[in-house]
Amino acid sequence: MLRDYGPVGPLFATRRARILARTALYGGALFVGLPVATSQVLVGTIRQPSHDPWPPWREIALSSEGLRLRGWLAAAAPGRPAVVMTHGLGDSLESQVGPGSVFHERGHSVLLVDLRAHGRSEGRLTTLGGREREDVRAGMRGLRERGLGGDGFILVGASMGAVAAIRAAAEEPDVRAVIAEAPYDCYRSTVAHHARLFYGLPKWLPLMRAAIIVAEWRAGFDADDVDAVAAARRFRGPLLLVVDGDDPRMPEAVVRRVYDAHQGPKRLWVAARAPHAGAPNASGYWETVLRFLDENGV
């Protein structure tokens, strides 16, 4: 029996209509769905197991752009700059306890910060050092409120935390020095580099550019603003840049772009055979860090 579909006919009644529908469906999946899914690689995080603090550390709450952040504070007498330490992607402040203790023994008040969406801090999305700059500044603000920022600050960070620290230093006049391990140069370059390194995607492929657009919309940041090279050019205080010698993610050539842009006192040191964010365990690291601070009167 023949059906009468009327003057218009049913949706997908003709071969041409079905082809157009499939084209729209597959095109939407390719040009919308795939970038949205890929953006999760850029904004997603992993939360490591967290613990309660032990002496001399005590937990404090910080506020950054409406998010509650967790911090661990070890206070010291005035006389030296306070230290704010930040971790890398998928890490937590617990990884900074050992290095933080060295600074505390030197006489610094030390604050370890769980960046947003990490550890026990609030938030769901990361911006790889973009909005996290405000988390570093929130840590500085929290120390000032507790009367511990009168001698200025030393900002210490690894990977994503290093980018956040350099960018925060460019905005804060009382930063006395920055120690940055394995920072990348700028957001777009590091996304392209990691896409090639981990997934074999060529730089010219538009997928990652589309994914960045979605990531910007989801996490509320401007990828072009996340630029450690530009921030290093603006910051004029002492800058120690540490290269992890066995790190394909942020190799020396990438870190050196940040180093070359800096116009103030600076040093670049390579931690031989250190993996990504593993320099504090390398031979010569603490000798290099403490000498750098001494030489610059920090």
VOGU-267955 format. One record per residue (C-alpha): y, z, x; residue number from 1. Coordinates in nm, 2 decimals. Example, Ala and Ser with C-alpha at 12.3 -4.5 7.8 and 13.67 -1.06 7.14 Angstrom:
% residues 2
[[-0.45,0.78,1.23],1]
[[-0.11,0.71,1.37],2]
END
This chain:
% residues 298
[[0.00,0.00,0.00],1]
[[0.34,-0.10,0.13],2]
[[0.61,0.17,0.14],3]
[[0.96,0.10,0.04],4]
[[1.19,0.28,0.28],5]
[[1.51,0.16,0.11],6]
[[1.79,-0.04,0.26],7]
[[1.81,0.17,0.58],8]
[[1.45,0.24,0.66],9]
[[1.30,0.55,0.83],10]
[[1.39,0.68,1.17],11]
[[1.17,0.51,1.45],12]
[[1.04,0.25,1.19],13]
[[1.09,-0.04,1.44],14]
[[0.96,-0.09,1.79],15]
[[1.32,-0.11,1.92],16]
[[1.41,0.22,1.76],17]
[[1.11,0.39,1.91],18]
[[1.20,0.26,2.26],19]
[[1.55,0.38,2.22],20]
[[1.43,0.72,2.11],21]
[[1.19,0.75,2.41],22]
[[1.47,0.64,2.64],23]
[[1.70,0.91,2.50],24]
[[1.43,1.18,2.52],25]
[[1.32,1.10,2.88],26]
[[1.68,1.04,2.99],27]
[[1.79,1.37,2.85],28]
[[1.50,1.55,3.02],29]
[[1.58,1.37,3.35],30]
[[1.96,1.40,3.35],31]
[[2.00,1.73,3.16],32]
[[1.68,1.92,3.17],33]
[[1.60,1.87,3.53],34]
[[1.94,1.98,3.66],35]
[[1.94,2.28,3.44],36]
[[1.59,2.38,3.57],37]
[[1.69,2.31,3.93],38]
[[2.00,2.52,3.89],39]
[[1.78,2.82,3.85],40]
[[1.68,2.79,4.22],41]
[[2.05,2.83,4.30],42]
[[2.13,3.12,4.07],43]
[[1.80,3.30,4.05],44]
[[1.72,3.62,4.25],45]
[[1.43,3.84,4.33],46]
[[1.46,4.22,4.30],47]
[[1.29,4.42,4.57],48]
[[1.15,4.76,4.50],49]
[[1.42,5.03,4.52],50]
[[1.42,5.40,4.60],51]
[[1.63,5.71,4.57],52]
[[1.85,5.79,4.87],53]
[[1.77,6.05,5.13],54]
[[2.01,6.25,5.36],55]
[[2.26,6.17,5.49],56]
[[2.28,5.89,5.22],57]
[[2.39,5.96,4.87],58]
[[2.41,5.72,4.58],59]
[[2.75,5.62,4.44],60]
[[2.85,5.38,4.16],61]
[[3.08,5.08,4.22],62]
[[3.24,4.85,3.97],63]
[[3.28,4.48,4.04],64]
[[3.41,4.24,3.77],65]
[[3.27,4.46,3.50],66]
[[2.93,4.50,3.67],67]
[[2.80,4.83,3.79],68]
[[2.68,4.82,4.15],69]
[[2.46,5.06,4.34],70]
[[2.58,5.19,4.68],71]
[[2.45,5.43,4.93],72]
[[2.72,5.62,5.12],73]
[[2.69,5.82,5.45],74]
[[3.04,5.98,5.50],75]
[[3.18,6.08,5.84],76]
[[3.50,6.24,5.97],77]
[[3.81,6.02,6.00],78]
[[3.89,5.84,6.32],79]
[[3.68,5.53,6.30],80]
[[3.69,5.23,6.05],81]
[[3.45,5.26,5.75],82]
[[3.16,5.01,5.75],83]
[[3.06,4.81,5.44],84]
[[2.72,4.65,5.48],85]
[[2.57,4.37,5.26],86]
[[2.23,4.21,5.25],87]
[[2.10,3.86,5.20],88]
[[1.95,3.68,4.90],89]
[[1.65,3.85,4.75],90]
[[1.70,4.16,4.95],91]
[[1.85,4.51,4.88],92]
[[2.05,4.78,5.05],93]
[[1.73,4.95,5.16],94]
[[1.70,4.69,5.44],95]
[[2.03,4.80,5.58],96]
[[1.95,5.17,5.62],97]
[[1.83,5.14,5.98],98]
[[2.14,4.94,6.10],99]
[[2.37,5.15,5.89],100]
[[2.24,5.47,6.06],101]
[[2.34,5.33,6.40],102]
[[2.70,5.29,6.28],103]
[[2.69,5.63,6.12],104]
[[2.58,5.79,6.44],105]
[[2.87,5.62,6.61],106]
[[3.10,5.81,6.38],107]
[[3.17,5.56,6.10],108]
[[3.15,5.63,5.73],109]
[[2.90,5.37,5.61],110]
[[2.85,5.22,5.27],111]
[[2.55,5.00,5.19],112]
[[2.59,4.78,4.88],113]
[[2.34,4.62,4.64],114]
[[2.50,4.29,4.56],115]
[[2.50,4.18,4.20],116]
[[2.16,4.09,4.06],117]
[[1.99,4.27,4.35],118]
[[1.83,4.61,4.39],119]
[[1.96,4.84,4.11],120]
[[2.29,4.66,4.06],121]
[[2.37,4.49,3.73],122]
[[2.39,4.12,3.69],123]
[[2.14,3.84,3.64],124]
[[2.27,3.55,3.86],125]
[[2.37,3.50,4.22],126]
[[2.64,3.27,4.36],127]
[[2.52,3.29,4.72],128]
[[2.83,3.47,4.84],129]
[[3.08,3.33,4.59],130]
[[3.13,3.61,4.33],131]
[[2.96,3.84,4.58],132]
[[3.29,3.85,4.77],133]
[[3.42,4.07,4.50],134]
[[3.12,4.30,4.54],135]
[[3.22,4.36,4.91],136]
[[3.58,4.42,4.80],137]
[[3.45,4.66,4.53],138]
[[3.28,4.86,4.81],139]
[[3.60,4.87,5.01],140]
[[3.79,4.99,4.70],141]
[[3.52,5.26,4.64],142]
[[3.57,5.39,4.99],143]
[[3.95,5.40,4.95],144]
[[3.92,5.59,4.63],145]
[[3.71,5.85,4.82],146]
[[3.97,5.88,5.10],147]
[[3.74,5.70,5.35],148]
[[3.93,5.38,5.41],149]
[[4.23,5.51,5.60],150]
[[4.12,5.37,5.93],151]
[[4.04,5.03,5.81],152]
[[3.71,4.86,5.76],153]
[[3.43,4.68,5.95],154]
[[3.24,4.44,5.73],155]
[[2.88,4.37,5.82],156]
[[2.66,4.11,5.64],157]
[[2.35,3.90,5.67],158]
[[2.31,3.55,5.53],159]
[[2.46,3.55,5.18],160]
[[2.61,3.89,5.26],161]
[[2.76,3.74,5.58],162]
[[2.94,3.47,5.38],163]
[[3.06,3.73,5.12],164]
[[3.19,3.95,5.41],165]
[[3.38,3.67,5.59],166]
[[3.54,3.56,5.26],167]
[[3.63,3.92,5.17],168]
[[3.79,3.97,5.51],169]
[[4.01,3.67,5.45],170]
[[4.16,3.85,5.15],171]
[[4.19,4.21,5.28],172]
[[4.46,4.30,5.54],173]
[[4.29,4.62,5.66],174]
[[3.96,4.46,5.79],175]
[[3.94,4.55,6.15],176]
[[3.63,4.34,6.24],177]
[[3.35,4.14,6.09],178]
[[2.99,4.12,6.21],179]
[[2.82,3.82,6.04],180]
[[2.45,3.73,6.09],181]
[[2.33,3.38,5.99],182]
[[2.62,3.28,5.76],183]
[[2.62,2.93,5.63],184]
[[2.92,2.70,5.65],185]
[[2.99,2.61,5.29],186]
[[2.80,2.61,4.96],187]
[[2.75,2.24,4.91],188]
[[2.63,2.19,5.27],189]
[[2.38,2.47,5.26],190]
[[2.24,2.36,4.92],191]
[[2.19,2.01,5.06],192]
[[2.04,2.15,5.38],193]
[[1.79,2.37,5.19],194]
[[1.70,2.10,4.95],195]
[[1.60,1.88,5.24],196]
[[1.43,2.17,5.44],197]
[[1.22,2.31,5.15],198]
[[1.18,2.02,4.91],199]
[[1.23,1.70,5.12],200]
[[1.52,1.59,4.90],201]
[[1.77,1.35,5.06],202]
[[2.14,1.44,5.06],203]
[[2.23,1.13,4.86],204]
[[2.01,1.23,4.57],205]
[[2.24,1.32,4.27],206]
[[2.00,1.59,4.14],207]
[[2.14,1.87,4.36],208]
[[2.50,1.78,4.28],209]
[[2.42,1.80,3.91],210]
[[2.24,2.13,3.96],211]
[[2.55,2.27,4.13],212]
[[2.76,2.18,3.83],213]
[[2.52,2.36,3.60],214]
[[2.51,2.66,3.84],215]
[[2.89,2.68,3.85],216]
[[2.90,2.68,3.47],217]
[[2.62,2.94,3.44],218]
[[2.74,3.18,3.70],219]
[[3.12,3.13,3.67],220]
[[3.22,3.02,4.02],221]
[[3.37,2.73,4.20],222]
[[3.13,2.59,4.46],223]
[[3.42,2.43,4.66],224]
[[3.57,2.78,4.70],225]
[[3.26,2.92,4.87],226]
[[3.35,2.81,5.22],227]
[[3.29,3.04,5.52],228]
[[3.46,2.80,5.75],229]
[[3.78,2.81,5.56],230]
[[3.76,3.19,5.53],231]
[[3.70,3.23,5.90],232]
[[4.01,3.02,5.97],233]
[[4.22,3.26,5.75],234]
[[4.08,3.58,5.90],235]
[[4.24,3.66,6.23],236]
[[4.06,3.98,6.33],237]
[[3.76,4.01,6.57],238]
[[3.46,3.81,6.45],239]
[[3.11,3.85,6.59],240]
[[2.88,3.57,6.47],241]
[[2.50,3.62,6.52],242]
[[2.26,3.33,6.53],243]
[[1.89,3.40,6.45],244]
[[1.72,3.20,6.72],245]
[[1.41,3.11,6.51],246]
[[1.60,3.03,6.19],247]
[[1.58,2.67,6.05],248]
[[1.79,2.78,5.75],249]
[[2.11,2.86,5.93],250]
[[2.07,2.72,6.28],251]
[[2.32,2.75,6.56],252]
[[2.50,2.43,6.47],253]
[[2.57,2.56,6.12],254]
[[2.69,2.90,6.24],255]
[[2.90,2.74,6.52],256]
[[3.11,2.56,6.25],257]
[[3.22,2.90,6.13],258]
[[3.28,3.01,6.49],259]
[[3.49,2.71,6.59],260]
[[3.72,2.76,6.28],261]
[[3.81,3.12,6.37],262]
[[4.14,3.16,6.56],263]
[[4.11,3.53,6.65],264]
[[3.90,3.73,6.90],265]
[[3.54,3.61,6.86],266]
[[3.20,3.59,7.01],267]
[[2.88,3.40,6.92],268]
[[2.55,3.55,7.02],269]
[[2.20,3.41,6.97],270]
[[1.92,3.65,6.90],271]
[[1.63,3.48,7.08],272]
[[1.32,3.42,6.86],273]
[[1.47,3.63,6.57],274]
[[1.37,3.51,6.22],275]
[[1.63,3.47,5.95],276]
[[1.82,3.80,5.91],277]
[[1.60,3.96,6.18],278]
[[1.86,4.00,6.46],279]
[[1.90,4.38,6.44],280]
[[1.54,4.41,6.57],281]
[[1.60,4.17,6.86],282]
[[1.65,4.28,7.22],283]
[[2.02,4.30,7.30],284]
[[2.15,4.31,6.95],285]
[[2.30,4.66,6.95],286]
[[2.43,4.63,7.30],287]
[[2.61,4.31,7.19],288]
[[2.74,4.47,6.87],289]
[[2.87,4.79,7.02],290]
[[3.02,4.63,7.32],291]
[[3.20,4.38,7.09],292]
[[3.35,4.67,6.89],293]
[[3.45,4.86,7.21],294]
[[3.61,4.56,7.37],295]
[[3.82,4.50,7.05],296]
[[3.92,4.87,7.01],297]
[[3.73,4.91,6.68],298]
END
